[in-house]
Amino acid sequence: MPASRPSDPMAVRLAVVIKRLRDRLRETRPDRAKQLPISHLAILKRLRDGGPATASALATAEHVSQQAIAQHVAALVRAGLVQTREDPSDARKRVISVTRAGHRLFASAADSRHAWLTEIIDAELGAAHRPALERAITLLERLAAADDSTIAARGARRG
């Protein structure tokens, strides 16, 4: 874990903006999707994009514990949004996949979110700021993909 250091005002602003955007995006979801935590929608997205996966693979990809994934998956199974089946290569494991209902719910939530984002980008930023937004998104993607080993490696190069 990196040594504690004073908060960078930019990091604080970024955290606040991300939280506000998440809250706004949550407001755009269809009623049934509003009942789901964003972490459940993230799991649905990962399974839709990457296909069926084990709980271990999901936990690693989502940067959470296996216990947390087990709780999330159990809730999604109860909601009828994912299903589990025996892993054909290892009977001790279960493979998790999205159900038809899960696909429909995710698509509906994504459509609402994308429509809102398109409208707000056009209304608030317009065409003139689209290139800057594209650059910002690229940087945010890099931040989202980074992990603690990235921080450690950078610290080692500086030291």
N, C-alpha and C positions, 0 to 999 in steps of 0.2 A: 504494500500500500504506500503511495507517495506520502512524503512528509507533509504535515499540515502547514498551510501558508495562508496569508491574508487573502480574503476574497477579492477577486478582480472585478471592478464595477461592470465590465463588459460581460463577464460570466454571469453575474447577478441579473443584468438586463436580459440576457439570452434566456436564462431559466424562467424569468417572469413572462417573457413573450411566448415561449413554448407552452407554458401552462395556460396562458390566455387563449392561444390558438387551439389547444386541445379542448378547452372548455367550449369555445365557439363551435368547433367541429362536432363535439358531442351534442350540442343543441340542434344540429342539422340532421341528426340520425332519425330514422323512422322510430316510432314509439317502441316497438319490440327491441330494436337495437339499443335504444337509450337505456334499457334495463341492464345491458351487459357492460361490464367494465371494459375499458379500452384494451386491457391485457387479453381479454377473451377475443376481441376482434383481431388483435395482433396475431394470436394463435391461429384463428380461422384463416387470416391472410397468408400466414406462412404455410399452412397446410394446402391452401388453394394454389399458391404459387409453386411450392416445392413438392407437392404430392404427399402421400401418406408417410408418416414418420413415427419413430418410437418416442416414448416419453423422454428418454435420455437425450436423443437428438434434439427434441424441442427445447428441453431445458438449456442445453448448450447454446442453441441458436438464439434463445430469448434472454440469455444471461440471467437465469433464475435457477433456484434449487430444484432438484427432482421432486421434493415434497410440494413445492409451489405449483409445479406443472401438474402433479397428480391432482391437486385440488381444483385447478382450472379445468383440466380435462374432465373430471368427475362432474363439475357444474355444466360443462358443455354437453356431456352425454345426457344428463338429466333434462337439459333443454332441447334435446333432439337435434343438436347442431353438428355433433361429431359422433362417430361410432368407433369401436375398437374391435379388433379381431386378432387371433393368434398370429404371431410372426412365423411365416413358413420356414424361415431359416433358424429360428430359435424359439421353441415352444414356451420358454420361460418369459418371453417378451410379448407385448401387445403392440400392434400397429394401429395408429390413430389416423382416421380419414374424415373428411367433411361429408356430411349427408346432403341430400337434395335441399332440405330445409336450410341447412347452413349456407349452402351456395346462394340460395335465394335471398336470405337475410343479408349476407355480405354484399351481394350485388346491389341491393336496395340501399344499404348504408353508403356504399361507395358512390353510387349515382347521386345521392343527396349531397354528400361531401364535395364531390367534384363540381356539381352545379353551383354550390355556394362559393367555392373557391374561385371558379371562373368568373362569377358575377362580381365578387369583391375585388379580385385582381383588376378586372376591367374598370370598375367604378373608382377604386382608390389609387391605382397606379397607372393604368393606361399603357399604351404601347411604348411610350418613351422610357418607362422604367423596367420593361420586361427583360432586357439584357442584364441589368443589375440584379434583378430577382433570380435569373438563371444562374448567375455567378454565385449568389448567396446560397441557392439550393445546393449547388455543387459542394460548397464548403460545409454546409450542414450535413450532407451525405457523408463526407469524410469524417466529421465528428461522430456521427451515428455509428460508423463502421469501426471506429477506433476502440481499442480495449486497453487494459492496464499495461499489457506488454509493450504497446506503442509508447506509453508514457515512460515506462522503465527504460526502454531502449534509447529514447531521446535524452533522458537524464544521464545515462551512461556515456553517451557521446559528448555531452557538455562537461562531464566530470573529468 
